[in-house]
Amino acid sequence: MSKYSFDDYKGRIRLSERMYRYLENLLEDFLDYVPLDMAHLDVYSLKLVSIIIETGHEILSSFELNVFPNRIGFKDDFDEARKKLLEKEKSLRKKNQSLTYTHYFDFLNKSMNLSTKTVEIMGLNVYIQPFKEDYPEWWNVYNKLKHDKYSNLKKATMKNALKALAALTLLLYQLSDDAPDIGKFLKSSLFGNEYDIKYLRDKLTEI
């Protein structure tokens, strides 16, 4: 069950990967001035505001691509739930509304155990579990910055930027794993491979 043609789906994955590289480059540019260090995780900046907001937009797009795939011969046990979600989206559109973070998260947590997924921050010996909570703080920060970045500037921290970008990384890793014939394998210079929480819990520290 998909909302896209195969060619459209393929093009959207490729665009998402390009946007990811762009956002990661922005964060790496920032890290040239404020090095990636545990002591700097609470540093905030207007540059990080832009990174968090743009990353949030891309997360919604990647949510959609994971929930409504179009891959040759694709079918799974969640097709019926996917169909109901697509009908829900059509109904919301009539009210000028759209599916929310919670709609997407609930589906993907059931279909791919999203809440257990982690990525390592290379060079820090720490890991991020960005979807650990049903409605994580970094997503709440994204929404606050989107609506009033001036009042919420101090929430635009390096930690929240890393968590948001780690969340996007996980979603794109999933697309690359499920559809390697469509998208290129995502390569990140900031984050390591995707792991289940059981693997990293005793090896690294969580931020």
N, C-alpha and C positions, 0 to 999 in steps of 0.2 A: 504494500500500500504506500504510494508516494504521491506527492503533489507536483513533482517535476518530471519532465521528460529525461531520458537517459543523458542526452547531450547537455541539457541545462544543469543537471545534477553534477556531471563531470566538470563543467565549467565553474560551478560554484565551489567545488572542493579546491580546484586549482587557485581560485581567487582567494579563498580562505587561507591557504598556505602562504600565498604572497603577502597577505595582510599580516599574518603571524610574523613572518620574517621582518616586515616593516616595523611592527611593534617591538619585537625583540631588539632590533637595531636601535630604536629610540631609547629603550631602557639601558642598553649597553653604552650608548653615548652618555647617558646620565651617570653611569657607573665609572666613567672616565674621570668625573669630578668628585663623586662621592663613592668611594670604593665599596664593593660588596663585602660587608663585614657585619658580624653580629651586633657590634656597637652602633651601627648606622641604620638599623632596621626601623627606628622611629623617626628618622629624618623625613621631613615633608617638603614638598615643592610644587610649584605650579606646573612644572614639567611632568610630574607624576600624576597630576590631575588629568592632563590630556591622555596619558598612557592608560590610566584606569578607565576613563570614559570610553575611549576607543576600543579597549579590550572588552569591556562590557557589551558593547554593540556586537562585536565579533562572536562573543560567547552565545548570544541569542541566535545568531546565524548558524553557528556550529551545532547548537542544540537541535535546531530544525533539521539540519542535514543528517544527524544521527537518528532522529526520531522518524523521519520520512525519507528513507533511502530509496534509490532507484538503481538497483544492481541486477544484472542479467541473472535470471533464475532465482532471484531472492525471495524467500518466504520463511517465516519463523513462527514461533508459538505466540507472538505478540501482535499478529496481524489484526486481530479483532479489536484489541485495545487501541492500536494505531488508527484504525478506521474510525473509532469513536472519538478519538482526539482530533482527527481531521474534521469530523463533523462539528465538533465543539468550536474549532477555529473558524469554520465558515459561519457559524451562528454568531460568534463574537464580532466578526468583521461587519456584520450588518449593523452593529451598534458602535462601529468605529473603535472596536477594542481588539485585542490580540491575546494569544496564549502568553502566559506568564512564566517566569522562572520556575515556579512551583509545578505547573503543568508538565514542563519538560523534565524537571528533576525527578518527579515522582515516576514518570514512565521509564527514564533511563536507569534509575536506581533499581527498579525491578528487573529490567532487561539485561543490565550489565554490571550490577552491583557498584554503581558509581561512587557511593559513599566510602567504599573501602580502598579506592585507587589512590596511589601516592606517586610523587615524583621527587627525586633527589635534586637539591641545588648543588651543582658541581662546585667543588672548591671550599664548601662550608661544612661538609659532613652533617648536613641537616636535611630533613625532608618536609614536604608540604602535602597535606591531605586536604585539598581545597573544598571537597564536597562532603566533609565529615558531618557537618550540620545540615539539616533540611533547608535552612535559610542562613547561609554563612555571613559573618560580619563583613567580609570584603565585598559581597554583593550589596549589602545594605549601604556600605560606603559608596559604591558605584552609583546607586540611586540618589543618595544625598548630594553627591557631587554634580550629578546630572541636573538636579533641580536648583541647587544653590551652592556653587563651588566656593564662593567667597566666605560664607558662614562656616563651611566644612573643610576649609583648606588644610587644617592640621590633621585631618583624617587621611589625606593623600600621602601616605607614608610609603617608604620602600617596601615594608612588609606587605602592605595591602596590594601594591603593584605586583610584587612577586607572586602573591597568592592568586590574583586575578589572571596573570599570565600563565601560571601553572595550571589553572583550571582550563584555560584555552588549549594549552599543550595536551592535556589528557584527552580532550574531546577530539583534537586533530589526530592524536596517536590512534584513537579508536577508528577513525575514518581511514587512516593509512593502513591499519591492520586488516580491516574488513574489506577494503576495496583497493588493493595495491595496483590493480590494473587501471584504476581511474586516476588516483592521485599519486604524487611522488611520496616516498617515505619521508616524513617530517624529520629534519635534523635540527636539534636545538643546541646552541652553544652555552646555554645557561642551565638547562635541565637535563638530568639523566633519563634513563628508561623508566617506563611505567612499571610499578610493582604493586602487588597486593600488600596491604598494611601488615600482614603477618610476617612478611619478609624483612621489612625495614624497621619494625618496632624495636627490636633488640640490637640494632646495628647503628642507628643514627638518632639524632635528637629532632623532635618536631618543633617547627615554629608556627 
